[in-house]
Amino acid sequence: MTYCLGIKVKDGMLCLADGRITSGNQVSSARKVSLFSTDERQVCIMTSGLRSLRDKAVAYFEEACEDEKNAHPERMLDLISLYTRCLRKVMDEDKEYLNSSGLYFDLHTIVAGQMKRDQAPKMYLIYPEGNWIEVNERAPHISIGSTSYGKPVLDRVITWETPLSTVLKAAYIAFDSTRVSAVDVGYPVDILTYASDQVWREQQFEFDDLLSLRKWWNEQITRQIASMSDEPWAETLLP
């Protein structure tokens, strides 16, 4: 499984992807985010699903972007259309063989960025069939993979007006909550941000890099729960 998170707020965007790969009893790490940064496009792609499908779809997409026969996309909407054509090509080639092996075509993708004709950055969730939805101010965050563990934190904290500095903190807590509860999600974790200067910033963190922050969060949540009032149940449920 995977944990990939995309957040879009007024101040900019954040993309986060864990790096743990599981195959049976084997655990390894691999980057699940690809960054395409040129003068014409600033695009981040994150995927959840079979690694082989991800690598093939991204390879086809890279080739299509450079193919002079294709009209070079100038808007994110054009780029999404190009990616979904590549995704459906992989589906046509591989889905039947996957199904015969008891596997599923399950590649979900988050694409975020800005092209030269886009007035503002955009973020999309693309389903395995190639249909998509856009992240907007009414629904400013989206995740793929192990989505349930971090969602309560994001639903409580993230709005369109949330500063990017707070978005970073909430995204880390959402990842850490998922990591603690899902054995197939873990470090390293890649975090990228995109702000008004139209530049992607990225950093990869290993387990020990965030040790002090993780200890702080564990202490804070334990202390806050202990300090809650016992009044609602003190007389009936406590001795």
ROSE-4610 file (N, C-alpha, C; in Angstrom, 1 decimal, always signed):
// ROSE-4610
residu = [M/M/M/T/T/T/Y/Y/Y/C/C/C/L/L/L/G/G/G/I/I/I/K/K/K/V/V/V/K/K/K/D/D/D/G/G/G/M/M/M/L/L/L/C/C/C/L/L/L/A/A/A/D/D/D/G/G/G/R/R/R/I/I/I/T/T/T/S/S/S/G/G/G/N/N/N/Q/Q/Q/V/V/V/S/S/S/S/S/S/A/A/A/R/R/R/K/K/K/V/V/V/S/S/S/L/L/L/F/F/F/S/S/S/T/T/T/D/D/D/E/E/E/R/R/R/Q/Q/Q/V/V/V/C/C/C/I/I/I/M/M/M/T/T/T/S/S/S/G/G/G/L/L/L/R/R/R/S/S/S/L/L/L/R/R/R/D/D/D/K/K/K/A/A/A/V/V/V/A/A/A/Y/Y/Y/F/F/F/E/E/E/E/E/E/A/A/A/C/C/C/E/E/E/D/D/D/E/E/E/K/K/K/N/N/N/A/A/A/H/H/H/P/P/P/E/E/E/R/R/R/M/M/M/L/L/L/D/D/D/L/L/L/I/I/I/S/S/S/L/L/L/Y/Y/Y/T/T/T/R/R/R/C/C/C/L/L/L/R/R/R/K/K/K/V/V/V/M/M/M/D/D/D/E/E/E/D/D/D/K/K/K/E/E/E/Y/Y/Y/L/L/L/N/N/N/S/S/S/S/S/S/G/G/G/L/L/L/Y/Y/Y/F/F/F/D/D/D/L/L/L/H/H/H/T/T/T/I/I/I/V/V/V/A/A/A/G/G/G/Q/Q/Q/M/M/M/K/K/K/R/R/R/D/D/D/Q/Q/Q/A/A/A/P/P/P/K/K/K/M/M/M/Y/Y/Y/L/L/L/I/I/I/Y/Y/Y/P/P/P/E/E/E/G/G/G/N/N/N/W/W/W/I/I/I/E/E/E/V/V/V/N/N/N/E/E/E/R/R/R/A/A/A/P/P/P/H/H/H/I/I/I/S/S/S/I/I/I/G/G/G/S/S/S/T/T/T/S/S/S/Y/Y/Y/G/G/G/K/K/K/P/P/P/V/V/V/L/L/L/D/D/D/R/R/R/V/V/V/I/I/I/T/T/T/W/W/W/E/E/E/T/T/T/P/P/P/L/L/L/S/S/S/T/T/T/V/V/V/L/L/L/K/K/K/A/A/A/A/A/A/Y/Y/Y/I/I/I/A/A/A/F/F/F/D/D/D/S/S/S/T/T/T/R/R/R/V/V/V/S/S/S/A/A/A/V/V/V/D/D/D/V/V/V/G/G/G/Y/Y/Y/P/P/P/V/V/V/D/D/D/I/I/I/L/L/L/T/T/T/Y/Y/Y/A/A/A/S/S/S/D/D/D/Q/Q/Q/V/V/V/W/W/W/R/R/R/E/E/E/Q/Q/Q/Q/Q/Q/F/F/F/E/E/E/F/F/F/D/D/D/D/D/D/L/L/L/L/L/L/S/S/S/L/L/L/R/R/R/K/K/K/W/W/W/W/W/W/N/N/N/E/E/E/Q/Q/Q/I/I/I/T/T/T/R/R/R/Q/Q/Q/I/I/I/A/A/A/S/S/S/M/M/M/S/S/S/D/D/D/E/E/E/P/P/P/W/W/W/A/A/A/E/E/E/T/T/T/L/L/L/L/L/L/P/P/P]
num = [1/1/1/2/2/2/3/3/3/4/4/4/5/5/5/6/6/6/7/7/7/8/8/8/9/9/9/10/10/10/11/11/11/12/12/12/13/13/13/14/14/14/15/15/15/16/16/16/17/17/17/18/18/18/19/19/19/20/20/20/21/21/21/22/22/22/23/23/23/24/24/24/25/25/25/26/26/26/27/27/27/28/28/28/29/29/29/30/30/30/31/31/31/32/32/32/33/33/33/34/34/34/35/35/35/36/36/36/37/37/37/38/38/38/39/39/39/40/40/40/41/41/41/42/42/42/43/43/43/44/44/44/45/45/45/46/46/46/47/47/47/48/48/48/49/49/49/50/50/50/51/51/51/52/52/52/53/53/53/54/54/54/55/55/55/56/56/56/57/57/57/58/58/58/59/59/59/60/60/60/61/61/61/62/62/62/63/63/63/64/64/64/65/65/65/66/66/66/67/67/67/68/68/68/69/69/69/70/70/70/71/71/71/72/72/72/73/73/73/74/74/74/75/75/75/76/76/76/77/77/77/78/78/78/79/79/79/80/80/80/81/81/81/82/82/82/83/83/83/84/84/84/85/85/85/86/86/86/87/87/87/88/88/88/89/89/89/90/90/90/91/91/91/92/92/92/93/93/93/94/94/94/95/95/95/96/96/96/97/97/97/98/98/98/99/99/99/100/100/100/101/101/101/102/102/102/103/103/103/104/104/104/105/105/105/106/106/106/107/107/107/108/108/108/109/109/109/110/110/110/111/111/111/112/112/112/113/113/113/114/114/114/115/115/115/116/116/116/117/117/117/118/118/118/119/119/119/120/120/120/121/121/121/122/122/122/123/123/123/124/124/124/125/125/125/126/126/126/127/127/127/128/128/128/129/129/129/130/130/130/131/131/131/132/132/132/133/133/133/134/134/134/135/135/135/136/136/136/137/137/137/138/138/138/139/139/139/140/140/140/141/141/141/142/142/142/143/143/143/144/144/144/145/145/145/146/146/146/147/147/147/148/148/148/149/149/149/150/150/150/151/151/151/152/152/152/153/153/153/154/154/154/155/155/155/156/156/156/157/157/157/158/158/158/159/159/159/160/160/160/161/161/161/162/162/162/163/163/163/164/164/164/165/165/165/166/166/166/167/167/167/168/168/168/169/169/169/170/170/170/171/171/171/172/172/172/173/173/173/174/174/174/175/175/175/176/176/176/177/177/177/178/178/178/179/179/179/180/180/180/181/181/181/182/182/182/183/183/183/184/184/184/185/185/185/186/186/186/187/187/187/188/188/188/189/189/189/190/190/190/191/191/191/192/192/192/193/193/193/194/194/194/195/195/195/196/196/196/197/197/197/198/198/198/199/199/199/200/200/200/201/201/201/202/202/202/203/203/203/204/204/204/205/205/205/206/206/206/207/207/207/208/208/208/209/209/209/210/210/210/211/211/211/212/212/212/213/213/213/214/214/214/215/215/215/216/216/216/217/217/217/218/218/218/219/219/219/220/220/220/221/221/221/222/222/222/223/223/223/224/224/224/225/225/225/226/226/226/227/227/227/228/228/228/229/229/229/230/230/230/231/231/231/232/232/232/233/233/233/234/234/234/235/235/235/236/236/236/237/237/237/238/238/238/239/239/239]
x = [+0.8/+0.0/+0.9/+0.3/+1.0/+0.2/+0.9/+0.2/+0.7/-0.2/+0.1/-0.9/-0.5/-1.4/-1.2/-2.3/-2.2/-3.1/-2.6/-3.3/-3.2/-4.3/-4.2/-5.0/-4.3/-4.9/-4.6/-5.1/-4.9/-3.4/-2.6/-1.1/-0.3/-0.9/-0.1/-0.5/+0.4/+0.1/+1.2/+0.8/+1.7/+1.4/+2.5/+2.4/+3.3/+2.8/+3.6/+3.4/+4.5/+4.4/+5.4/+4.9/+5.8/+6.6/+7.6/+8.6/+8.7/+7.8/+7.9/+7.2/+7.9/+7.4/+7.4/+6.2/+6.1/+5.8/+6.4/+6.2/+6.3/+5.1/+5.1/+5.7/+6.8/+7.5/+8.6/+8.8/+10.0/+9.6/+10.4/+10.2/+11.4/+11.1/+12.2/+11.6/+12.4/+11.9/+12.1/+11.2/+11.3/+10.5/+10.9/+10.3/+8.9/+7.9/+6.5/+6.1/+7.0/+6.6/+7.6/+7.1/+8.0/+7.7/+8.8/+8.7/+9.2/+8.4/+8.7/+8.8/+10.0/+10.2/+11.0/+10.3/+11.0/+10.5/+10.9/+10.4/+8.9/+8.4/+7.0/+6.1/+6.6/+5.8/+6.4/+5.6/+6.1/+5.0/+5.3/+4.3/+4.8/+4.0/+4.3/+3.3/+3.8/+2.9/+3.2/+2.2/+2.3/+1.3/+1.7/+0.8/+0.7/-0.4/-0.7/-1.2/-0.6/-0.9/+0.3/+0.1/+1.2/+2.4/+3.6/+4.8/+5.0/+4.8/+5.1/+4.1/+2.9/+1.9/+2.4/+2.8/+3.3/+4.4/+5.4/+6.6/+6.3/+5.4/+5.1/+4.3/+3.3/+2.5/+3.3/+4.2/+5.1/+6.0/+6.6/+7.5/+6.8/+5.6/+4.8/+4.5/+4.2/+3.9/+5.1/+6.3/+7.5/+7.8/+7.6/+7.9/+6.9/+5.6/+4.6/+4.8/+5.3/+5.6/+6.7/+7.7/+8.8/+8.5/+7.5/+7.2/+6.7/+7.4/+7.0/+5.7/+5.2/+3.9/+2.8/+3.0/+1.9/+2.0/+0.8/+0.7/+1.2/+2.2/+2.8/+1.7/+1.4/+0.4/+0.8/-0.1/+0.1/-0.7/-1.7/-2.5/-2.5/-2.8/-2.8/-3.9/-5.0/-6.1/-5.6/-4.7/-4.2/-3.2/-2.4/-1.5/-2.2/-3.3/-4.1/-4.7/-5.1/-5.6/-4.5/-3.3/-2.2/-1.9/-1.8/-1.5/-2.6/-3.9/-4.9/-4.9/-4.4/-4.2/-3.1/-2.1/-1.0/-1.5/-2.3/-2.8/-3.7/-4.6/-5.5/-4.7/-3.6/-2.8/-2.2/-1.7/-1.2/-2.3/-3.5/-4.7/-5.0/-5.0/-5.3/-4.3/-3.0/-2.0/-1.9/-2.2/-1.9/-3.1/-4.2/-5.3/-5.7/-5.9/-6.3/-5.3/-4.0/-3.0/-3.0/-3.2/-3.3/-4.4/-5.6/-6.8/-6.6/-5.9/-5.7/-4.8/-4.0/-3.1/-3.7/-5.0/-5.6/-5.3/-4.7/-4.4/-5.3/-5.3/-6.2/-5.4/-6.0/-5.5/-5.9/-5.0/-5.5/-4.6/-4.2/-3.3/-4.1/-4.0/-4.5/-3.4/-3.7/-2.7/-3.1/-2.2/-2.4/-1.4/-2.0/-1.2/-1.4/-0.3/-0.4/+0.6/+0.3/+1.3/+0.7/+1.5/+1.0/+1.8/+1.0/+1.6/+1.6/+2.3/+2.5/+1.2/+0.1/-1.1/-2.1/-1.7/-2.6/-2.4/-3.5/-3.4/-3.2/-3.5/-3.3/-2.9/-2.2/-1.8/-3.1/-3.0/-4.1/-3.7/-4.7/-4.4/-5.5/-5.2/-6.2/-6.0/-7.1/-7.0/-7.5/-6.7/-7.0/-7.3/-8.4/-8.8/-8.2/-8.1/-7.5/-8.1/-9.4/-10.1/-9.8/-9.1/-8.8/-9.7/-10.8/-11.6/-11.0/-11.4/-10.6/-11.6/-11.1/-11.7/-10.7/-11.1/-10.1/-10.3/-9.2/-9.2/-9.4/-10.4/-10.8/-10.9/-11.4/-11.4/-12.4/-13.4/-14.4/-14.0/-13.0/-12.4/-10.9/-10.2/-8.8/-7.8/-8.2/-7.1/-7.7/-6.7/-7.1/-5.9/-6.2/-5.2/-5.5/-4.5/-4.6/-3.8/-4.2/-3.5/-4.3/-3.5/-4.1/-4.7/-5.9/-6.4/-7.1/-7.5/-8.5/-7.8/-6.5/-5.9/-5.6/-5.2/-4.8/-6.0/-7.1/-8.2/-8.8/-9.0/-9.6/-8.8/-7.5/-6.7/-6.9/-6.8/-6.9/-8.3/-9.4/-10.7/-10.9/-10.2/-10.4/-9.5/-8.4/-7.4/-7.4/-7.6/-7.3/-8.5/-8.4/-9.4/-8.7/-9.4/-8.8/-7.9/-8.2/-7.4/-6.2/-6.1/-5.0/-3.6/-2.7/-1.4/-0.6/+0.3/+1.1/+2.0/+2.4/+3.2/+2.4/+1.1/+0.2/-0.1/-0.2/-0.5/+0.6/+1.9/+3.0/+2.9/+2.5/+2.4/+1.3/+0.2/-1.0/-0.7/+0.0/+0.4/+1.3/+2.3/+3.2/+2.4/+1.5/+0.7/-0.2/-0.8/-1.6/-0.7/+0.5/+1.4/+1.8/+2.2/+2.6/+1.5/+0.3/-0.9/-1.1/-0.9/-1.0/+0.1/+1.3/+2.5/+2.4/+1.9/+1.7/+0.7/-0.3/-1.4/-1.4/-0.6/-0.5/+0.9/+1.1/+2.5/+3.2/+2.3/+2.9/+3.1/+3.1/+3.4/+4.5/+5.5/+6.7/+7.7/+8.8/+9.8/+10.6/+11.3/+11.4/+10.2/+10.0/+8.8/+9.3/+8.7/+9.0/+8.0/+8.4/+7.4/+7.8/+6.8/+7.1/+6.0/+6.5/+5.6/+5.7/+4.6/+4.5/+3.8/+4.5/+3.9/+3.8/+3.6/+3.3/+4.5/+5.7/+6.8/+6.9/+6.0/+5.8/+7.1/+7.6/+8.7/+8.4/+8.7/+8.5/+9.8/+9.5/+10.6/+10.3/+11.4/+11.2/+12.3/+12.0/+12.9/+12.5/+13.4/+13.1/+13.6/+12.8/+13.1/+13.2/+14.2/+14.3/+13.7/+13.6/+13.0/+13.6/+14.9/+15.6/+15.5/+15.3/+15.2/+14.1/+13.0/+11.8/+11.6/+12.6/+12.4/+11.9/+12.5/+12.1/+10.7/+10.3/+8.9/+7.9/+8.3/+7.5/+7.3/+8.4/+8.3/+7.4/+7.5/+6.7/+5.2/+4.9/+3.5/+2.9/+3.7/+3.2/+3.0/+3.9/+3.7/+2.5/+2.3/+1.2/-0.1/-0.3/-1.6/-1.9/-0.9/-1.1/-1.5/-0.8/-1.1/-2.5/-2.9/-4.2/-5.3/-5.2/-6.2/-6.4/-5.2/-5.3/-5.9/-5.8/-6.4/-7.9/-8.5/-9.9/-10.7/-11.9/-12.8/-13.4/-13.5/-14.1/-15.6/-16.1/-17.5/-18.6/-18.5/-19.7/-19.9/-18.8/-19.0/-18.4/-18.0/-17.4/-18.3/-19.6/-20.5/-20.9/-21.0/-21.6/-20.6/-19.4/-18.5/-17.2/-16.9/-15.7/-16.0/-15.1/-15.4/-15.2]
y = [-1.2/+0.0/+1.2/+2.4/+3.6/+4.7/+5.8/+7.0/+8.2/+8.7/+9.9/+11.0/+12.2/+13.3/+14.5/+15.1/+16.4/+17.4/+18.6/+19.6/+20.9/+21.6/+22.8/+23.9/+25.0/+26.1/+27.4/+28.5/+29.8/+30.1/+29.7/+30.0/+29.1/+28.0/+27.1/+25.7/+24.8/+23.3/+22.5/+21.4/+20.4/+19.0/+18.3/+16.9/+16.1/+15.0/+14.1/+12.7/+11.9/+10.5/+9.7/+8.6/+7.8/+7.0/+6.3/+5.6/+4.1/+3.5/+2.1/+1.3/+0.2/-0.7/-2.1/-2.8/-4.1/-5.1/-6.3/-7.4/-8.7/-9.2/-10.4/-10.0/-10.7/-10.4/-9.5/-9.0/-8.1/-6.7/-5.8/-4.4/-3.7/-2.7/-1.9/-0.5/+0.4/+1.8/+2.2/+3.1/+3.6/+4.9/+5.8/+7.1/+6.9/+7.5/+7.4/+8.7/+9.7/+11.0/+11.3/+11.9/+12.3/+13.8/+14.5/+16.0/+16.3/+17.0/+17.4/+18.9/+19.4/+20.9/+21.4/+22.3/+22.9/+24.4/+25.1/+26.5/+26.5/+25.5/+25.5/+24.7/+23.9/+23.2/+22.9/+22.9/+22.6/+21.6/+20.3/+19.3/+18.2/+17.8/+16.7/+15.6/+14.4/+13.2/+12.2/+11.8/+10.8/+9.7/+8.4/+7.3/+6.3/+5.6/+4.5/+3.3/+2.1/+1.0/+0.1/-0.8/-1.7/-0.9/-1.1/-0.4/-0.5/-1.7/-1.9/-1.1/-0.9/+0.0/+1.4/+1.8/+3.2/+3.5/+2.7/+2.9/+3.0/+2.1/+2.0/+3.3/+3.7/+4.8/+6.1/+6.3/+7.5/+7.5/+6.3/+6.2/+6.6/+6.1/+6.5/+8.0/+8.5/+9.9/+10.8/+10.4/+11.2/+11.1/+10.0/+9.8/+10.7/+10.7/+11.4/+12.9/+13.4/+14.8/+15.3/+14.4/+14.7/+14.4/+13.7/+13.3/+14.5/+14.9/+16.1/+15.9/+14.6/+14.4/+14.9/+15.0/+15.4/+16.9/+17.5/+18.9/+19.1/+19.9/+20.1/+20.8/+20.2/+20.8/+22.1/+23.1/+24.4/+24.7/+23.8/+24.0/+22.6/+22.7/+21.5/+20.5/+21.1/+20.3/+19.5/+20.1/+19.4/+18.3/+18.6/+17.6/+16.4/+16.7/+15.6/+14.7/+15.3/+14.5/+13.6/+14.1/+13.3/+12.2/+12.5/+11.4/+10.3/+10.7/+9.7/+8.8/+9.4/+8.5/+7.5/+7.9/+7.0/+5.9/+6.3/+5.4/+4.4/+4.8/+3.9/+2.9/+3.4/+2.5/+1.4/+1.7/+0.7/-0.3/+0.3/-0.6/-1.6/-1.1/-1.9/-3.0/-2.7/-3.7/-4.7/-4.3/-5.1/-5.6/-5.0/-5.4/-6.8/-7.3/-8.7/-9.7/-9.4/-10.3/-10.2/-9.0/-8.9/-9.6/-9.5/-10.2/-11.7/-12.2/-13.7/-14.2/-13.2/-13.6/-13.3/-12.8/-12.5/-11.1/-10.2/-8.9/-7.9/-6.7/-5.6/-4.4/-3.8/-2.5/-1.4/-1.0/-0.2/+1.1/+1.6/+2.8/+4.1/+4.7/+6.0/+7.0/+8.2/+9.2/+10.6/+11.3/+12.7/+13.5/+14.5/+15.3/+16.8/+17.5/+18.9/+19.7/+21.0/+21.8/+23.0/+23.6/+24.7/+24.8/+25.0/+25.2/+26.7/+27.0/+28.4/+29.2/+28.5/+29.2/+29.1/+28.5/+28.4/+29.7/+30.3/+31.5/+31.1/+29.9/+29.4/+28.0/+27.5/+26.1/+25.2/+24.0/+23.0/+21.7/+20.9/+19.6/+18.7/+17.5/+16.5/+15.1/+14.4/+13.0/+12.2/+11.3/+10.5/+9.1/+8.6/+7.2/+6.2/+4.9/+4.0/+3.9/+4.3/+4.2/+5.5/+6.5/+7.7/+8.9/+8.7/+9.8/+10.5/+11.8/+12.6/+13.6/+14.1/+15.2/+16.2/+17.5/+18.5/+18.9/+19.1/+19.6/+21.1/+21.5/+22.9/+23.4/+24.6/+25.2/+24.6/+23.9/+23.3/+21.9/+21.3/+20.0/+20.1/+20.8/+21.2/+20.1/+18.9/+17.8/+16.5/+15.7/+14.4/+13.5/+12.2/+11.2/+9.9/+9.1/+7.8/+6.8/+5.5/+4.5/+4.2/+4.3/+4.1/+5.4/+5.7/+7.1/+7.4/+6.3/+6.6/+7.1/+6.8/+7.1/+8.6/+9.2/+10.6/+11.6/+11.1/+12.0/+12.8/+12.2/+13.0/+14.2/+14.1/+15.3/+16.4/+15.9/+16.9/+17.5/+16.8/+17.3/+18.4/+18.2/+19.2/+20.4/+20.3/+21.4/+22.2/+21.5/+22.1/+22.8/+24.0/+24.8/+25.5/+26.2/+27.0/+28.1/+28.6/+29.7/+29.3/+28.0/+27.5/+27.9/+28.5/+28.9/+27.7/+27.8/+26.7/+26.1/+27.0/+26.5/+25.5/+25.8/+24.9/+23.7/+23.8/+22.7/+21.7/+22.1/+21.2/+20.4/+21.1/+20.4/+19.4/+19.8/+18.8/+17.6/+17.9/+16.8/+15.8/+16.3/+15.4/+14.6/+15.2/+14.5/+13.4/+13.7/+12.8/+11.6/+11.9/+10.8/+10.0/+10.6/+9.8/+9.0/+9.5/+8.7/+7.5/+7.6/+6.5/+5.5/+6.0/+5.2/+4.3/+4.9/+4.1/+3.0/+3.2/+2.2/+1.3/+1.6/+0.8/+0.3/-1.0/-1.5/-1.3/-1.1/-1.0/+0.5/+1.4/+2.8/+3.2/+3.9/+4.2/+5.1/+5.4/+6.2/+5.5/+6.3/+7.7/+8.4/+9.7/+10.4/+11.6/+11.8/+13.0/+14.0/+15.2/+16.4/+17.5/+17.9/+19.0/+20.1/+21.4/+22.5/+23.4/+24.1/+25.0/+26.2/+27.3/+28.6/+29.6/+30.9/+31.9/+32.2/+31.8/+32.0/+31.0/+30.1/+29.1/+28.2/+27.8/+26.9/+25.7/+24.5/+23.3/+23.3/+23.1/+22.9/+21.4/+20.7/+19.3/+18.9/+18.0/+17.4/+16.0/+15.1/+13.8/+13.6/+13.0/+12.8/+11.3/+10.9/+9.6/+9.5/+8.3/+8.1/+9.0/+9.0/+9.8/+11.3/+11.7/+13.2/+13.9/+13.2/+13.8/+13.2/+12.7/+12.0/+13.0/+14.2/+15.1/+15.5/+15.7/+16.1/+15.0/+13.8/+12.7/+12.5/+12.7/+12.6/+13.7/+14.9/+16.0/+15.7/+15.2/+15.0/+13.9/+12.8/+11.8/+12.3/+13.1/+13.7/+14.6/+15.4/+16.4/+15.7/+14.7/+14.1/+13.3/+12.6/+11.9/+12.9/+14.0/+15.0/+15.6/+15.9/+16.5/+15.5/+14.3/+13.3/+13.1/+13.1/+12.9/+14.1/+15.3/+16.5/+16.7/+15.9/+16.0/+15.8/+16.4/+16.3/+14.9/+14.4/+13.1/+13.2/+14.4/+14.7/+13.9/+13.8/+13.1/+11.7/+11.0/+9.6/+9.2/+10.2/+10.0/+9.2/+9.6/+8.9/+7.5/+7.3/+6.0/+5.0/+5.4/+4.5/+4.4/+5.2/+5.1/+4.7/+3.9/+3.4/+4.6]
z = [+0.0/+0.0/+0.0/+0.0/-0.2/+0.6/+0.9/+1.4/+0.6/-0.3/-1.0/-0.7/-0.5/+0.0/-0.9/-1.4/-2.0/-1.4/-1.1/-0.5/-1.3/-1.6/-2.3/-1.5/-1.1/-0.4/-1.1/-0.6/-1.2/-1.4/-0.4/-0.4/-1.4/-1.8/-2.6/-2.5/-2.8/-2.8/-2.0/-1.6/-0.9/-1.5/-1.7/-2.1/-1.2/-0.7/+0.2/-0.2/-0.2/-0.6/+0.3/+0.8/+1.6/+0.6/+1.1/+0.2/+0.5/+1.3/+1.6/+0.5/+0.1/-0.9/-0.2/-0.3/+0.3/-0.8/-0.8/-1.7/-0.9/-0.5/+0.3/+1.7/+2.1/+3.3/+3.2/+1.9/+1.7/+1.8/+2.3/+2.5/+1.9/+1.0/+0.4/+0.3/-0.3/-0.5/-1.9/-2.4/-3.7/-3.8/-4.6/-4.7/-5.5/-4.9/-5.5/-6.1/-6.1/-6.7/-7.8/-8.9/-10.0/-10.2/-10.4/-10.6/-12.0/-12.8/-14.1/-14.1/-14.1/-13.9/-15.1/-15.9/-17.1/-17.1/-18.1/-18.2/-18.5/-19.2/-19.6/-18.6/-17.8/-16.9/-15.5/-14.5/-13.1/-12.6/-12.8/-12.5/-11.6/-10.7/-9.7/-9.9/-10.0/-10.2/-9.0/-8.3/-7.3/-7.6/-7.3/-7.7/-6.5/-6.5/-5.6/-6.4/-6.2/-7.0/-7.3/-8.2/-8.5/-9.1/-8.6/-9.0/-10.5/-11.0/-12.5/-13.3/-12.9/-13.6/-13.6/-12.4/-12.2/-13.1/-13.1/-13.9/-15.4/-15.8/-17.2/-17.7/-16.8/-17.2/-17.2/-16.2/-16.2/-17.3/-17.7/-18.8/-20.1/-20.3/-21.5/-21.5/-20.4/-20.3/-20.6/-20.1/-20.4/-21.9/-22.5/-23.9/-24.7/-24.3/-25.0/-24.9/-23.8/-23.6/-24.5/-24.9/-25.7/-27.2/-27.5/-28.9/-29.7/-30.7/-31.5/-32.3/-32.4/-33.0/-32.2/-30.9/-30.0/-29.8/-29.7/-29.4/-28.0/-27.8/-26.4/-25.5/-24.4/-23.5/-23.0/-23.0/-22.5/-21.2/-20.9/-19.7/-19.0/-17.7/-16.9/-17.5/-18.0/-18.5/-19.7/-20.6/-21.7/-21.2/-20.2/-19.7/-19.1/-18.4/-17.8/-18.9/-20.0/-21.1/-21.7/-21.8/-22.3/-21.3/-20.0/-19.1/-19.1/-19.2/-19.1/-20.4/-21.5/-22.7/-22.5/-21.8/-21.5/-20.5/-19.5/-18.5/-19.2/-20.1/-20.7/-21.7/-22.2/-23.1/-22.2/-21.0/-20.1/-19.7/-19.5/-19.1/-20.3/-21.5/-22.6/-22.8/-22.5/-22.7/-21.5/-20.3/-19.1/-18.3/-18.4/-17.5/-17.6/-18.8/-19.0/-18.4/-18.5/-18.0/-16.4/-15.9/-14.5/-13.9/-14.5/-14.0/-14.1/-15.1/-15.2/-14.1/-13.5/-12.3/-11.0/-11.0/-9.7/-9.2/-10.1/-9.7/-10.4/-10.0/-10.5/-11.0/-12.0/-12.5/-11.5/-10.6/-9.5/-9.3/-10.5/-10.4/-10.2/-9.0/-8.8/-8.8/-9.3/-9.5/-9.0/-8.4/-8.1/-8.9/-9.7/-10.5/-10.1/-9.8/-9.3/-10.1/-10.3/-11.0/-11.7/-12.6/-13.3/-14.6/-15.7/-17.1/-17.4/-18.5/-18.8/-19.1/-19.5/-19.8/-18.6/-17.6/-16.4/-15.5/-15.2/-14.3/-12.9/-12.5/-11.1/-11.1/-10.1/-10.0/-9.9/-10.3/-10.3/-9.7/-9.2/-8.7/-9.0/-9.4/-9.9/-9.3/-9.0/-8.7/-9.9/-10.4/-11.6/-11.2/-11.6/-11.2/-12.3/-11.9/-12.9/-14.2/-14.3/-15.6/-16.5/-15.9/-16.6/-16.4/-15.7/-15.3/-14.1/-13.8/-12.8/-12.2/-11.0/-10.3/-10.0/-9.8/-9.5/-8.0/-7.4/-6.0/-6.0/-5.1/-5.1/-3.7/-3.5/-2.2/-1.3/-1.9/-1.0/-0.6/-1.3/-1.0/-1.2/-0.3/-0.5/-0.4/+0.0/+0.2/-0.4/-0.9/-1.4/-1.1/-0.9/-0.6/-1.3/-1.6/-2.2/-1.5/-1.6/-0.8/+0.5/+1.6/+2.9/+3.4/+3.0/+3.2/+4.5/+5.2/+6.3/+7.6/+7.9/+9.2/+9.3/+8.2/+8.3/+8.1/+7.5/+7.1/+8.3/+9.5/+10.5/+10.9/+10.9/+11.2/+10.1/+8.8/+7.7/+7.7/+7.9/+7.9/+9.0/+10.1/+11.2/+11.0/+10.3/+10.3/+8.9/+7.8/+6.5/+5.9/+5.6/+4.9/+3.8/+2.9/+1.8/+2.4/+3.6/+4.1/+5.0/+5.2/+6.0/+5.5/+6.3/+5.8/+5.4/+4.4/+4.0/+5.1/+6.0/+7.1/+8.0/+8.2/+9.0/+8.2/+6.9/+6.0/+6.1/+6.2/+6.3/+7.6/+8.7/+10.0/+10.0/+9.4/+9.4/+8.5/+7.4/+6.4/+7.1/+7.9/+8.6/+9.6/+10.4/+11.4/+10.7/+9.5/+8.8/+8.4/+7.9/+7.5/+8.7/+9.8/+11.0/+11.5/+11.5/+12.0/+11.1/+9.8/+8.9/+9.1/+9.2/+9.4/+10.7/+11.7/+13.0/+12.8/+12.0/+12.0/+10.8/+9.8/+8.6/+8.4/+8.4/+8.4/+7.0/+6.0/+4.6/+4.2/+5.2/+4.9/+5.9/+5.3/+6.2/+5.4/+6.2/+5.7/+4.6/+3.7/+3.7/+3.2/+3.5/+3.0/+2.3/+1.1/+0.2/+0.4/+0.7/+0.8/-0.2/-0.9/-1.9/-1.6/-1.8/-1.7/-3.0/-3.3/-4.5/-4.0/-4.1/-3.6/-4.7/-4.3/-5.3/-6.2/-5.9/-6.7/-7.8/-7.9/-8.9/-9.1/-7.9/-7.9/-6.9/-7.3/-6.4/-5.5/-4.2/-3.3/-2.8/-2.6/-2.1/-1.2/-0.3/+0.7/+1.0/+1.2/+1.6/+3.1/+3.9/+5.3/+5.6/+6.3/+6.9/+8.3/+8.8/+10.1/+11.2/+11.3/+12.4/+12.2/+11.0/+10.7/+11.5/+11.7/+12.3/+13.7/+14.3/+15.6/+16.7/+16.8/+17.8/+17.6/+16.4/+16.1/+16.4/+16.2/+16.5/+18.0/+18.7/+20.2/+20.8/+20.2/+20.7/+20.4/+19.3/+19.0/+19.9/+20.1/+21.0/+22.4/+22.9/+24.2/+24.3/+23.3/+23.3/+23.2/+22.4/+22.3/+23.5/+24.1/+25.4/+26.5/+26.6/+27.6/+27.5/+26.2/+26.0/+26.3/+25.9/+26.2/+27.7/+28.4/+29.9/+30.6/+30.0/+30.6/+30.3/+29.5/+29.2/+30.5/+30.5/+31.7/+31.7/+33.0/+33.2/+33.5/+33.5/+33.9/+33.2/+31.9/+31.2/+31.7/+32.2/+32.5/+33.9/+34.7/+36.0/+36.9/+37.0/+38.0/+37.6/+36.2/+35.8/+35.3/+34.8/+34.2/+34.9/+35.9/+36.7/+38.1/+38.7/+40.1/+41.1]
